[in-house]
Amino acid sequence: MIRPISARQTYPVRRDVLRPGYDLEDCAFAGDGDSTTLHLGAFEEDELCAIASLYKVSNAAVATGSGWQLRGMATVESARGRGLGVSLLAEAEQAARAAGGAYLWANARESALGFYQQAGYQVVGERFEVPAVGPHFWVVKNLGQ
């Protein structure tokens, strides 16, 4: 089941999957508390297994129009390979589309490029390094608005 969650509920998964070794409070992202931001969680038997956050942020380097940024997309290791990430991404796309988004974009880890490409995302630009995290690429998907 996928449902909205609070920013604070994302922090343990962000820490465990995306920011190992960080303090929980250091897993907050700029914009987490904005009224337009949406945090989604995928649950199995009331256990939070995957997360994604959507921010009303355009990126003129990847597309024109009203954009939404996907951040903090993560699935706990024990729940991988069961389609939760695919379902969560589809729900995020639908939410951005419903809010008038023309496209959804993300800073995708190099290791996750295949996941996004299989979901119809295009790689834009060159590889770049996120300090203390690793190599990333911009990915974008037109939402048909």
C-alpha positions as a LaTeX table, in Angstrom:
\begin{tabular}{lrrr}
\hline
Residue & $x$ (\AA) & $y$ (\AA) & $z$ (\AA) \\
\hline
Met1 & 0.00 & 0.00 & 0.00 \\
Ile2 & 1.31 & 3.45 & $-0.92$ \\
Arg3 & 0.23 & 6.45 & 1.10 \\
Pro4 & 1.41 & 9.94 & 2.09 \\
Ile5 & 3.77 & 10.09 & 5.05 \\
Ser6 & 5.54 & 12.83 & 6.98 \\
Ala7 & 9.04 & 14.03 & 6.19 \\
Arg8 & 10.21 & 12.66 & 9.54 \\
Gln9 & 8.96 & 9.18 & 8.61 \\
Thr10 & 11.33 & 9.18 & 5.61 \\
Tyr11 & 14.45 & 9.85 & 7.70 \\
Pro12 & 15.21 & 6.30 & 8.90 \\
Val13 & 15.02 & 4.90 & 5.36 \\
Arg14 & 16.99 & 7.83 & 3.96 \\
Arg15 & 19.66 & 7.20 & 6.57 \\
Asp16 & 19.81 & 3.43 & 6.17 \\
Val17 & 19.73 & 3.35 & 2.35 \\
Leu18 & 20.95 & 6.73 & 1.09 \\
Arg19 & 23.03 & 8.24 & 3.90 \\
Pro20 & 24.59 & 5.43 & 5.98 \\
Gly21 & 26.48 & 6.78 & 8.97 \\
Tyr22 & 24.56 & 10.06 & 9.08 \\
Asp23 & 22.57 & 11.16 & 12.11 \\
Leu24 & 18.82 & 10.94 & 11.63 \\
Glu25 & 18.41 & 14.72 & 11.77 \\
Asp26 & 21.01 & 15.11 & 9.00 \\
Cys27 & 18.69 & 13.23 & 6.64 \\
Ala28 & 16.34 & 16.22 & 6.29 \\
Phe29 & 16.30 & 17.80 & 2.83 \\
Ala30 & 15.68 & 21.46 & 2.01 \\
Gly31 & 12.00 & 21.85 & 1.19 \\
Asp32 & 10.82 & 18.85 & 3.23 \\
Gly33 & 8.34 & 21.02 & 5.11 \\
Asp34 & 7.06 & 23.08 & 2.18 \\
Ser35 & 3.29 & 23.01 & 1.75 \\
Thr36 & 3.67 & 21.73 & $-1.82$ \\
Thr37 & 6.06 & 18.90 & $-0.92$ \\
Leu38 & 4.68 & 15.36 & $-0.86$ \\
His39 & 6.32 & 12.40 & 0.87 \\
Leu40 & 5.15 & 8.92 & $-0.12$ \\
Gly41 & 5.72 & 5.60 & 1.58 \\
Ala42 & 5.21 & 2.05 & 0.35 \\
Phe43 & 4.16 & $-0.29$ & 3.15 \\
Glu44 & 4.02 & $-4.05$ & 3.52 \\
Glu45 & 2.11 & $-5.21$ & 6.59 \\
Asp46 & 2.44 & $-1.76$ & 8.20 \\
Glu47 & 6.23 & $-1.73$ & 7.68 \\
Leu48 & 7.62 & 1.21 & 5.71 \\
Cys49 & 9.66 & $-0.41$ & 2.94 \\
Ala50 & 10.18 & 2.32 & 0.33 \\
Ile51 & 10.03 & 6.11 & 0.20 \\
Ala52 & 9.99 & 8.97 & $-2.28$ \\
Ser53 & 9.65 & 12.72 & $-1.88$ \\
Leu54 & 8.30 & 15.19 & $-4.45$ \\
Tyr55 & 9.23 & 18.87 & $-4.51$ \\
Lys56 & 7.72 & 21.57 & $-6.72$ \\
Val57 & 11.07 & 22.46 & $-8.28$ \\
Ser58 & 11.63 & 23.00 & $-11.99$ \\
Asn59 & 14.98 & 22.44 & $-13.71$ \\
Ala60 & 15.37 & 24.43 & $-16.95$ \\
Ala61 & 18.47 & 22.39 & $-17.79$ \\
Val62 & 16.36 & 19.24 & $-18.28$ \\
Ala63 & 12.95 & 20.48 & $-19.52$ \\
Thr64 & 10.61 & 23.45 & $-19.80$ \\
Gly65 & 7.33 & 24.04 & $-18.03$ \\
Ser66 & 6.21 & 23.16 & $-14.54$ \\
Gly67 & 8.54 & 20.58 & $-13.07$ \\
Trp68 & 8.64 & 18.44 & $-9.98$ \\
Gln69 & 11.79 & 16.98 & $-8.46$ \\
Leu70 & 11.90 & 13.43 & $-7.13$ \\
Arg71 & 14.31 & 13.03 & $-4.21$ \\
Gly72 & 15.11 & 10.41 & $-1.64$ \\
Met73 & 13.75 & 7.48 & $-3.65$ \\
Ala74 & 14.82 & 4.41 & $-1.69$ \\
Thr75 & 13.77 & 0.84 & $-0.92$ \\
Val76 & 15.05 & $-1.03$ & 2.12 \\
Glu77 & 17.27 & $-3.93$ & 1.12 \\
Ser78 & 14.96 & $-6.64$ & 2.48 \\
Ala79 & 12.09 & $-5.41$ & 0.26 \\
Arg80 & 13.95 & $-5.04$ & $-3.03$ \\
Gly81 & 12.93 & $-6.97$ & $-6.11$ \\
Arg82 & 9.22 & $-7.03$ & $-5.27$ \\
Gly83 & 8.09 & $-4.09$ & $-7.41$ \\
Leu84 & 7.67 & $-1.57$ & $-4.60$ \\
Gly85 & 9.99 & 0.95 & $-6.23$ \\
Val86 & 8.20 & 0.67 & $-9.57$ \\
Ser87 & 4.81 & 1.15 & $-7.90$ \\
Leu88 & 6.07 & 4.04 & $-5.80$ \\
Leu89 & 7.58 & 5.78 & $-8.84$ \\
Ala90 & 4.30 & 5.41 & $-10.76$ \\
Glu91 & 2.40 & 6.91 & $-7.80$ \\
Ala92 & 4.89 & 9.81 & $-7.63$ \\
Glu93 & 4.43 & 10.47 & $-11.35$ \\
Gln94 & 0.65 & 10.46 & $-10.95$ \\
Ala95 & 0.85 & 12.87 & $-8.00$ \\
Ala96 & 3.11 & 15.28 & $-9.93$ \\
Arg97 & 0.81 & 15.06 & $-12.97$ \\
Ala98 & $-2.28$ & 15.71 & $-10.82$ \\
Ala99 & $-0.56$ & 18.80 & $-9.38$ \\
Gly100 & $-0.05$ & 20.17 & $-12.90$ \\
Gly101 & 3.52 & 18.97 & $-13.40$ \\
Ala102 & 4.72 & 18.75 & $-16.99$ \\
Tyr103 & 7.74 & 16.66 & $-16.08$ \\
Leu104 & 9.38 & 14.81 & $-13.19$ \\
Trp105 & 13.15 & 14.92 & $-12.79$ \\
Ala106 & 15.73 & 13.56 & $-10.39$ \\
Asn107 & 19.41 & 13.42 & $-9.59$ \\
Ala108 & 19.75 & 9.67 & $-10.14$ \\
Arg109 & 22.59 & 7.66 & $-8.74$ \\
Glu110 & 24.60 & 6.03 & $-11.48$ \\
Ser111 & 23.74 & 2.64 & $-9.98$ \\
Ala112 & 19.99 & 3.39 & $-10.39$ \\
Leu113 & 20.04 & 4.56 & $-14.02$ \\
Gly114 & 18.66 & 1.27 & $-15.34$ \\
Phe115 & 15.68 & 1.49 & $-12.98$ \\
Tyr116 & 14.76 & 4.95 & $-14.23$ \\
Gln117 & 15.39 & 4.15 & $-17.89$ \\
Gln118 & 13.10 & 1.11 & $-17.67$ \\
Ala119 & 10.42 & 3.46 & $-16.33$ \\
Gly120 & 10.75 & 5.75 & $-19.35$ \\
Tyr121 & 13.16 & 8.36 & $-18.00$ \\
Gln122 & 15.75 & 9.98 & $-20.25$ \\
Val123 & 19.29 & 10.78 & $-19.12$ \\
Val124 & 20.11 & 14.47 & $-19.62$ \\
Gly125 & 23.59 & 15.96 & $-19.47$ \\
Glu126 & 26.83 & 14.57 & $-18.18$ \\
Arg127 & 27.69 & 12.54 & $-15.12$ \\
Phe128 & 28.33 & 14.65 & $-12.01$ \\
Glu129 & 29.55 & 13.94 & $-8.52$ \\
Val130 & 27.48 & 14.55 & $-5.39$ \\
Pro131 & 29.99 & 15.02 & $-2.55$ \\
Ala132 & 30.02 & 12.15 & $-0.03$ \\
Val133 & 27.38 & 10.30 & $-2.10$ \\
Gly134 & 28.85 & 9.48 & $-5.51$ \\
Pro135 & 28.22 & 9.76 & $-9.26$ \\
His136 & 24.81 & 10.94 & $-10.48$ \\
Phe137 & 22.98 & 11.87 & $-13.67$ \\
Trp138 & 19.93 & 14.02 & $-14.28$ \\
Val139 & 16.95 & 11.97 & $-15.44$ \\
Val140 & 13.63 & 13.35 & $-16.66$ \\
Lys141 & 10.25 & 12.05 & $-17.75$ \\
Asn142 & 7.60 & 14.02 & $-19.61$ \\
Leu143 & 4.29 & 13.63 & $-17.79$ \\
Gly144 & 2.16 & 14.51 & $-20.80$ \\
Gln145 & 0.79 & 17.84 & $-19.56$ \\
\hline
\end{tabular}
